[in-house]
């Protein structure tokens, strides 16, 4: 089976770009047309929708793993029963959403913190919006298995095409609804309808990709037990990750106040953005790991893992070194704020995110799909527990946001370096020396060289150039260093030949023009 790694990655990034631009435009129009109160209602409804997705219990990842191991080729009937069991598990969870939404509709004043003088009509409007949101969540929820199947089929590009089209349709619909001066209720109905049709399009793509695929009206207890053993461990991993991602803001707020939360949010925005930018590439690793592990192609998988970490390191190291140097200028340009503490947190967090991207993200994807989900769940649980304990003890001694950052770095660092990385090397048979030199050291060394050039520019030109031009100069310098290095360091022989052909074609078109 040929893996469309390049097509998947490119469409992942294109989909992310479309979603980002669409999200920015829709948010601006929502605030402009709805006002702050109804926009706040919109945000709360989507927050409840996001929490409803926690009922997934990571069964979707199990569907991706089963598909990636190509069970549909070995035994299509067993595959159908497995996916059907996952689907109807989702149906069961979706049925929980309806009574919870119905109960919540009686407490809209408390849930949305409505003012005491809110009219009965407005309360009824909020109740109707909540009921519509819950109904849509219950309908769409079971269909979430089909995007995971496309990921398992190595057809992320199909999923991305559907998402891109749906986001463009959604954008056009929002423009039309606001042009016709319609309100939040019709907007919510339209967006939920588009979401349901998007998931149905995923289902049609799965049907076309898998001849003989059927959803059976059956529930196999034995199959479900196996799915649950896997998905429950993955669910623990995701909950543990959520604890430190969301818990740090809560801990800072409780012990330090709202102002330090704002400073921490300001400093962490750019590092977390770098983490999000890397995700479309990292997403490829899960189905590839499941497929090659099921075929026992250990050497091939080890090469892919090392090369993938090298690629992530190549770009993440460059971004990290730039943020380390220009953190105060970037924060000033983007947020119009000068704050030394926010800049320090930004530098600290970007190093932490770089460490996670290089040493944790890809190993975690591999180990999850290589039957090491229980091991990862134990590591994640211990990390989360120690993060909370160390943070609480530290905050009681010294209430400061850096205590939480330090606890997070300490627990993740110990868990990754002493448990996850050694386990990765043992399970994948990667040679430690090659891993350190090829995947970690060489790309980082290039970033250090780039950083020296950019720091020299920053040292000489700060205060004389506007932040935008200073950062633009740094970006151009980085590109001039990184693009030749991309060819000589990162491309293998076949990729160099392909790059030469593309460059020759482009140069030929330019000459003819």
HELIX and SHEET records of a PDB file:
HELIX    1   1 UNK A    5  UNK A   52  1                                  48    
HELIX    2   2 UNK A   53  UNK A   56  5                                   4    
HELIX    3   3 UNK A   59  UNK A   68  1                                  10    
HELIX    4   4 UNK A   71  UNK A   74  1                                   4    
HELIX    5   5 UNK A   76  UNK A  105  1                                  30    
HELIX    6   6 UNK A  108  UNK A  111  1                                   4    
HELIX    7   7 UNK A  120  UNK A  141  1                                  22    
HELIX    8   8 UNK A  142  UNK A  144  5                                   3    
HELIX    9   9 UNK A  145  UNK A  152  1                                   8    
HELIX   10  10 UNK A  156  UNK A  179  1                                  24    
HELIX   11  11 UNK A  184  UNK A  209  1                                  26    
HELIX   12  12 UNK A  221  UNK A  256  1                                  36    
HELIX   13  13 UNK A  258  UNK A  282  1                                  25    
HELIX   14  14 UNK A  284  UNK A  294  1                                  11    
HELIX   15  15 UNK A  298  UNK A  335  1                                  38    
HELIX   16  16 UNK A  340  UNK A  356  1                                  17    
HELIX   17  17 UNK A  357  UNK A  361  3                                   5    
HELIX   18  18 UNK A  362  UNK A  369  1                                   8    
HELIX   19  19 UNK A  373  UNK A  397  1                                  25    
HELIX   20  20 UNK A  401  UNK A  415  1                                  15    
HELIX   21  21 UNK A  416  UNK A  420  3                                   5    
HELIX   22  22 UNK A  421  UNK A  428  1                                   8    
HELIX   23  23 UNK A  432  UNK A  434  1                                   3    
HELIX   24  24 UNK A  435  UNK A  441  3                                   7    
HELIX   25  25 UNK A  442  UNK A  461  1                                  20    
HELIX   26  26 UNK A  467  UNK A  485  1                                  19    
HELIX   27  27 UNK A  486  UNK A  490  3                                   5    
HELIX   28  28 UNK A  493  UNK A  512  1                                  20    
END                                                                             
